Amino acid sequence: MKPWMRWSLWIILIVGAVFGVFRYFFIDFHVVPDDPNDPRSWANSPNLEPGDQVLVWRGDPHIGDLVRCPDPSDPAKWLVARVIGTAGDRIEFVDGILRINGFRVTTGGCQGSARKVVDPSGAEQDMICWHEELGGSKHDLQANPNGAGFPNQEWKVEQGKLFLMSDTRTQPWAHDSREPEVGQLDVESCKQRLIIRLMSKKGWGDAERRMTFLF
């Protein structure tokens, strides 16, 4: 074997071994479901949309993180939503306004263009966009003025639990802790953070949505 071939082989083996270690201990990959019969495929639009391919980092969740957990309403599927509260926090969601421990979460206008999502009938719906500041970072949210809202409620986050909310805040798209079949989730089951969208379902050519951070 020629020297350059030997070196190339060693490099491939080393890179493969390093990737294998990271793949086993630190990273995973997630594809957002693209199911026309499930409007919750749009649960975290505009940040995640059906068919997006995402890099997942294993580690402790923090306020403001998008996390992946087994879905309590269907353990064979993943639930992806944003951490809104941790143990001891008091969460209020009244008339579409979010308060944590009595303080209204800072919000503002959205810089992104208006986006559309698909409702259960298959029709496209226009979404109102704004941003929210949580955990020292800012992320976009959306809601549909014609979508069903959640009843005004207040929750106290239990020990060892997380309170999650979808980035799409209205029904039928949202799927999060506000729903009784989901509720508060165990911290230990949600130690997978979605950090980078690698590409959209349109592929690498979609420059607007490839290699974009989710925090």
For each residue, the residues with C-beta under 8 A, 3 or more apart:
1: 5 6 9
2: 5 6
3: 6 7
4: 7 8
5: 1 2 8 9
6: 1 2 3 9 10
7: 3 4 10 11
8: 4 5 11 12
9: 1 5 6 12 13
10: 6 7 13 14
11: 7 8 14 15
12: 8 9 15 16
13: 9 10 16 17
14: 10 11 17 18
15: 11 12 18 19
16: 12 13 19 20
17: 13 14 20 21
18: 14 15 21 22
19: 15 16 22 23
20: 16 17 23 24
21: 17 18 24 25 26
22: 18 19 25 26 27
23: 19 20 26 27 28
24: 20 21
25: 21 22 58
26: 21 22 23 57 58 59
27: 22 23 55 56 57 58
28: 23 56 58 192
29: 53 54 55 56 198
30: 53 54 56 68 78 80 194
31: 51 52 53 54
32: 41 44 48 49 50 51 52 54 80
33: 38 41 50 77
34: 41 50 51 201
35: 38 41 50
36: 41 118 122
37:
38: 33 35 41
39: 42 117 118 119 120 172 173
40: 43 166 172 173 174 175
41: 32 33 34 35 36 38 50
42: 39 45 49 50 117 118 168 173
43: 40 48 80 81 166 167 168 173 174 175 176
44: 32 47 48 66 80 81 82 166 167 168
45: 42 48 49 115 117 127 142 167 168 173
46: 49 112 115 127 129 140 142 167
47: 44 66 139 140 167 197 214
48: 32 43 44 45 52 54 66 80 167 194 197 214
49: 32 42 45 46 52 200 201 209
50: 32 33 34 35 41 42 201
51: 31 32 34 200 201 202
52: 31 32 48 49 197 199 200 201 209
53: 29 30 31 197 198 199 200 201
54: 29 30 31 32 48 194 195 196 197 198 214
55: 27 29 194 195 196 197 198
56: 27 28 29 30 68 192 193 194 195
57: 26 27 192 193 195
58: 25 26 27 28 191 192 193
59: 26 191 193
60: 187 191
61: 65 67 83 162 187 190 191 193
62: 65 83 135
63: 83 84 85 86 134 135
64: 82 83 134 135 136 137 139 215
65: 61 62 82 83 135 193 215
66: 44 47 48 80 81 82 167 193 194 214 215
67: 61 80 81 82 83 162 164 190 191 192 193 194
68: 30 56 78 79 80 190 192 193 194
69: 78 79 80 164 185 186 189 190 192
70: 75 77 78 79 189
71: 74 75 76 77 78 79 175 182
72: 75 79 181 182 183 185
73: 79 179 181 182
74: 71 77
75: 70 71 72
76: 71
77: 33 70 71 74
78: 30 68 69 70 71
79: 68 69 70 71 72 73 164 175 176 182 185
80: 30 32 43 44 48 66 67 68 69 194
81: 43 44 66 67 164 165 166 167 175 176 177
82: 44 64 65 66 67 134 139 164 165 166 167
83: 61 62 63 64 65 67 86 135 162 163 164 190
84: 63 89 91 98 100 134 163 164 165 177
85: 63 89 90 91 100 155 157 162 163
86: 63 83 89 157 161 162 163 187
87: 157 158 159 160 161 187
88: 156 157 159
89: 84 85 86 100 101 156 157 163
90: 85 100 101 102 154 155 156 157
91: 84 85 98 99 100 154 155 156 157 163
92: 97 98 99 100 102 153 154
93: 96 97 98 99 150 152 153 154 165 178
94: 97 99 152 153 154
95: 152
96: 93 143 149 169
97: 92 93 94 104
98: 84 91 92 93 104 105 132 165
99: 91 92 93 94 102 103 104 105
100: 84 85 89 90 91 92 103 105
101: 89 90
102: 90 92 99
103: 99 100
104: 97 98 99
105: 98 99 100 132 133 134
106: 132 133
107: 130 131 132 133 141
108: 130 131 133
109: 130 131
110: 129 130 131 140 141 142
111: 131 140
112: 46 115 129 140
113:
114: 126 127 128 129
115: 45 46 112 127 129 142
116: 124 125 126 127
117: 39 42 45 124 125 127 142 144 168 173
118: 36 39 42 122 123 124 125
119: 39 122 123 124 125 172
120: 39 172
121:
122: 36 118 119
123: 118 119
124: 116 117 118 119
125: 116 117 118 119 144 146 147
126: 114 116 144
127: 45 46 114 115 116 117 142 143 144 168
128: 114 142 143 144 145
129: 46 110 112 114 115 140 141 142
130: 107 108 109 110 140 141 142
131: 107 108 109 110 111 138 139 140 141
132: 98 105 106 107 138 139 140 141
133: 105 106 107 108 136 137 138
134: 63 64 82 84 105 137 139
135: 62 63 64 65 83
136: 64 133
137: 64 133 134 215
138: 131 132 133
139: 47 64 82 131 132 134 167 214 215
140: 46 47 110 111 112 129 130 131 132 167
141: 107 110 129 130 131 132 167 168 169
142: 45 46 110 115 117 127 128 129 130 167 168 169
143: 96 127 128 147 168 169 170
144: 117 125 126 127 128 147 170 173
145: 128
146: 125
147: 125 143 144 170 171 172 173
148: 170 171 172
149: 96 170 171
150: 93 153 170 171 174 178
151:
152: 93 94 95
153: 92 93 94 150 178
154: 90 91 92 93 94
155: 85 90 91 163 177 184
156: 88 89 90 91
157: 85 86 87 88 89 90 91 161 162 163 184
158: 87 161 184
159: 87 88
160: 87 186 187 188
161: 86 87 157 158 184 185 186 187
162: 61 67 83 85 86 157 177 184 185 186 187 190
163: 83 84 85 86 89 91 155 157 177 184
164: 67 69 79 81 82 83 84 176 177 182 185 190
165: 81 82 84 93 98 169 174 176 177 178
166: 40 43 44 81 82 169 173 174 175 176
167: 43 44 45 46 47 48 66 81 82 139 140 141 142
168: 42 43 44 45 117 127 141 142 143 173 174
169: 96 141 142 143 165 166 174
170: 143 144 147 148 149 150 173 174
171: 147 148 149 150 174
172: 39 40 119 120 147 148
173: 39 40 42 43 45 117 144 147 166 168 170
174: 40 43 150 165 166 168 169 170 171 178 179
175: 40 43 71 79 81 166 179 182
176: 43 79 81 164 165 166 179 182
177: 81 84 155 162 163 164 165 182 183 184 185
178: 93 150 153 165 174 182
179: 73 174 175 176 182 183
180: 183
181: 72 73
182: 71 72 73 79 164 175 176 177 178 179 185
183: 72 177 179 180
184: 155 157 158 161 162 163 177
185: 69 72 79 161 162 164 177 182 189 190
186: 69 160 161 162 189 190
187: 60 61 86 87 160 161 162 190 191
188: 160 191
189: 69 70 185 186
190: 61 67 68 69 83 162 164 185 186 187
191: 58 59 60 61 67 187 188
192: 28 56 57 58 67 68 69
193: 56 57 58 59 61 65 66 67 68 215
194: 30 48 54 55 56 66 67 68 80 214
195: 54 55 56 57 213 214 215
196: 54 55 211 212 213 214
197: 47 48 52 53 54 55 200 209 210 211 212 214
198: 29 53 54 55 210 211
199: 52 53 202 203 204 206 209 210 211
200: 49 51 52 53 197 203 206 209 210
201: 34 49 50 51 52 53
202: 51 199 205 206 209
203: 199 200 206
204: 199 210
205: 202
206: 199 200 202 203 209 210
207: 210
208:
209: 49 52 197 199 200 202 206 212
210: 197 198 199 200 204 206 207
211: 196 197 198 199
212: 196 197 209
213: 195 196
214: 47 48 54 66 139 194 195 196 197
215: 64 65 66 137 139 193 195
